[in-house]
Amino acid sequence: MLAVRIAGLLGLALVPAFAANWSGVLVDSKCFEAEERNVNPTDTQLYVDRDRNRELRVCAPREKTNVFSVVLPDGTSFRLDSAGNTRAAELVKGLKLKTAPLVSVTGEKNGRTVQITAIALTK
């Protein structure tokens, strides 16, 4: 019985953490979430009336942005963890962005947040 428990615990400890890759648009998280919530409460066609490109332009990160999200091509988004926010801030620092930049992110998803191991600008 003890051997089964030890084998079970050892099996859980040896499960590797799987990193995933995503490509999307880097945005100011607070701005983007506010834009997503900015809807008419009686509107039944939420996705018909949305201008995602405008939302992405309006929410392009600025030099003082400190909380970031990545918006995927299908419209879903996730926030970066605190280390990811620091890396993203360094990435956009000094850039004169007129549009939100495309980025490639590698990390582990934990709910709606990603603990990133790498982030880079893409074209």
C-alpha positions as CSV (number, residue, x, y, z in Angstrom):
1,M,0.0,0.0,0.0
2,L,2.8,2.4,0.9
3,A,4.6,1.5,-2.3
4,V,1.5,2.5,-4.3
5,R,1.3,5.9,-2.6
6,I,4.9,6.6,-3.1
7,A,4.7,5.6,-6.8
8,G,1.6,7.9,-7.2
9,L,3.4,10.8,-5.6
10,L,6.5,10.2,-7.6
11,G,4.5,10.1,-10.8
12,L,2.8,13.5,-10.0
13,A,6.2,15.0,-9.2
14,L,7.7,13.9,-12.4
15,V,4.9,15.2,-14.6
16,P,6.7,17.9,-16.7
17,A,5.3,21.4,-17.0
18,F,4.3,21.9,-20.6
19,A,5.1,25.3,-22.1
20,A,3.0,26.5,-25.0
21,N,3.5,29.2,-27.7
22,W,1.0,31.9,-28.6
23,S,1.2,34.7,-31.1
24,G,-1.0,37.7,-30.8
25,V,-1.3,41.5,-30.2
26,L,0.2,43.0,-27.0
27,V,-2.2,45.5,-25.4
28,D,-2.7,47.5,-22.3
29,S,-4.7,45.1,-20.2
30,K,-6.7,47.6,-18.2
31,C,-7.7,49.5,-21.4
32,F,-8.6,46.3,-23.3
33,E,-10.7,44.9,-20.5
34,A,-12.5,48.3,-20.2
35,E,-13.2,48.3,-24.0
36,E,-14.5,44.7,-23.8
37,R,-16.9,45.7,-21.0
38,N,-18.1,48.8,-22.8
39,V,-21.3,47.4,-24.3
40,N,-24.9,48.3,-24.3
41,P,-26.6,46.1,-21.7
42,T,-29.7,45.6,-23.9
43,D,-27.7,44.7,-27.0
44,T,-28.2,41.1,-28.0
45,Q,-25.6,41.0,-30.8
46,L,-22.4,41.8,-28.9
47,Y,-20.0,40.4,-31.5
48,V,-21.7,42.0,-34.5
49,D,-21.3,45.5,-33.2
50,R,-17.6,45.3,-32.1
51,D,-14.7,46.9,-33.8
52,R,-11.8,44.7,-32.6
53,N,-9.3,46.6,-34.7
54,R,-10.3,49.9,-33.1
55,E,-10.0,48.3,-29.6
56,L,-6.5,47.1,-30.4
57,R,-5.5,50.5,-31.8
58,V,-6.9,52.4,-28.8
59,C,-5.3,50.0,-26.3
60,A,-1.8,49.9,-27.8
61,P,0.7,49.9,-24.9
62,R,2.3,53.1,-23.9
63,E,5.6,53.7,-22.2
64,K,3.9,53.9,-18.8
65,T,1.8,50.7,-19.3
66,N,2.5,48.2,-16.6
67,V,-0.2,45.5,-17.0
68,F,-0.3,43.7,-20.3
69,S,-2.5,41.2,-22.1
70,V,-2.1,39.3,-25.4
71,V,-5.1,39.2,-27.7
72,L,-5.1,36.1,-29.9
73,P,-6.4,36.1,-33.5
74,D,-9.6,34.5,-32.4
75,G,-10.3,37.4,-30.0
76,T,-9.6,35.6,-26.8
77,S,-7.0,37.2,-24.5
78,F,-4.9,36.4,-21.5
79,R,-3.0,38.5,-19.0
80,L,0.7,38.2,-18.4
81,D,2.1,37.4,-14.9
82,S,4.1,40.0,-13.0
83,A,7.4,38.8,-14.5
84,G,5.8,38.9,-18.0
85,N,4.6,42.4,-17.4
86,T,8.1,43.5,-16.5
87,R,9.5,41.9,-19.7
88,A,6.7,43.3,-21.9
89,A,7.4,46.8,-20.4
90,E,11.1,46.5,-21.3
91,L,10.1,45.3,-24.8
92,V,8.0,48.3,-25.6
93,K,10.1,50.9,-23.7
94,G,11.3,53.5,-26.1
95,L,9.2,52.3,-29.1
96,K,6.9,54.9,-30.6
97,L,3.9,52.6,-31.2
98,K,1.0,53.8,-33.3
99,T,-0.5,50.3,-33.3
100,A,-0.4,47.4,-30.8
101,P,2.7,45.2,-31.6
102,L,2.5,41.6,-32.6
103,V,4.3,39.4,-30.1
104,S,5.2,35.7,-29.7
105,V,4.9,34.4,-26.1
106,T,6.1,31.1,-24.6
107,G,4.9,30.0,-21.2
108,E,2.4,28.1,-19.0
109,K,-1.2,29.1,-18.9
110,N,-2.7,29.2,-15.4
111,G,-6.4,30.2,-15.7
112,R,-6.5,33.5,-17.6
113,T,-2.9,34.4,-16.8
114,V,0.3,33.1,-18.5
115,Q,3.5,32.7,-16.7
116,I,5.9,33.5,-19.5
117,T,9.3,32.2,-20.1
118,A,9.9,34.3,-23.3
119,I,8.4,37.2,-25.2
120,A,9.5,38.7,-28.5
121,L,8.3,41.1,-31.1
122,T,7.2,39.5,-34.4
123,K,6.4,40.8,-37.8
